[in-house]
Amino acid sequence: MLTRLLGLNSEELRQRLQEEGEPAYRGDQIAEWIYRHQAHTFAEMTNLGQTLRAQLENKYQVGRSRVINVQHGQDGTAKLLLEMCDGALVETVGLPYPEHFTCCLSTQVGCPIGCVFCATGLSGYTRNLEPGEIVDQALTVQEEMRSSNSPGNNDIRRLDHVTFMGMGEPLLNYEATIKALHLLNEELGMGMRNITVSTVGLVTGIRKLAQEKLQVTLAVSLHAPNDNLRRKLIPRMGQWSVAEIIKACRDYIRDTGRRVTFEYCLLGGVNDGTAEAHQLAVLLRGLKCHVNLIPYNPVPGLAFKAPSSRQIQVFREILSSAGIQVTQRFQRGQGIDAACGQLRQRAMKKAPVEQY
Ligand code: SF4
């Protein structure tokens, strides 16, 4: 297979072009085409000579994915199913808000964590994504949202926020995640503070990330305030207790000065009771944090249901009265396969991809 250039930074592209006997500035030109102009082919790079373009085509590819399905929600949300160069299917989502434009990126093909309520977990795990494949999702979402006529998309600005919250556990694909966020920052010009890295609570990964001293936001998907419940919901993460996760977050806040966000998916009748809310309030007392409540989006084939509006409100009030900053993530993408992994799962059922 031809070598992918998407995923190399400007410095690496300069070196690569020098190895090809070209002046270093050609690497900068290619970086500009790939990351700023979102070129898919060398033919688009009109300030490179034809001979150089032909030479590059023999050995390299830009390495962009192919969009194989797009679903648009009434609110402007776009969910894309992308096919990577080896046929792997990956989901990504574009979320336009009045004040910013966010993209939710996947870091793995499927997910090995297997949270029992998640559609991605249902379809298993294939491989890690490479840095270029992660950044490709941001470039593709931006292109799609700009070119689409879906409601609310007429005035799409440049993508300015990214969350690593799609398929997969970013901290299990640590090196690629770190490289991708440097590419987003240095090549796409996105502020580190506008990047959120989500984890289901890998203590070793949280501690490693803290040492990078980056200004990214850490979001920890807790989903349960005690070990018993957490082990039922996320059975493969039983090696770290809730207390150990909170301790790692406390140290992260100390080392980076950044507030941590706790994601809590409210599953009707499972983890949304007043007892769990009080436990969570005690657990997070005094921590520089913010809780994001996510009402569950039911997934066909899974027995979990959405929480009632009343229970969401009660849960929220208990946290607020304990002095914890809490927000509720409003469901976006109504009318599309909004839960992470559903679009891919549907496509795999229809037309299984050979390499799986
Ligand atoms: S919720 Fe996240 S960590 Fe859990 S299985 Fe789904 S993608 Fe993986």
Boltz pocket constraint, residues with backbone or C-beta under 6 A from the ligand:
constraints:
  - pocket:
      binder: B
      contacts: [[A, 110], [A, 111], [A, 112], [A, 113], [A, 114], [A, 115], [A, 118], [A, 119], [A, 120], [A, 121], [A, 165], [A, 166], [A, 167], [A, 168], [A, 169], [A, 200], [A, 340]]
      max_distance: 6.0
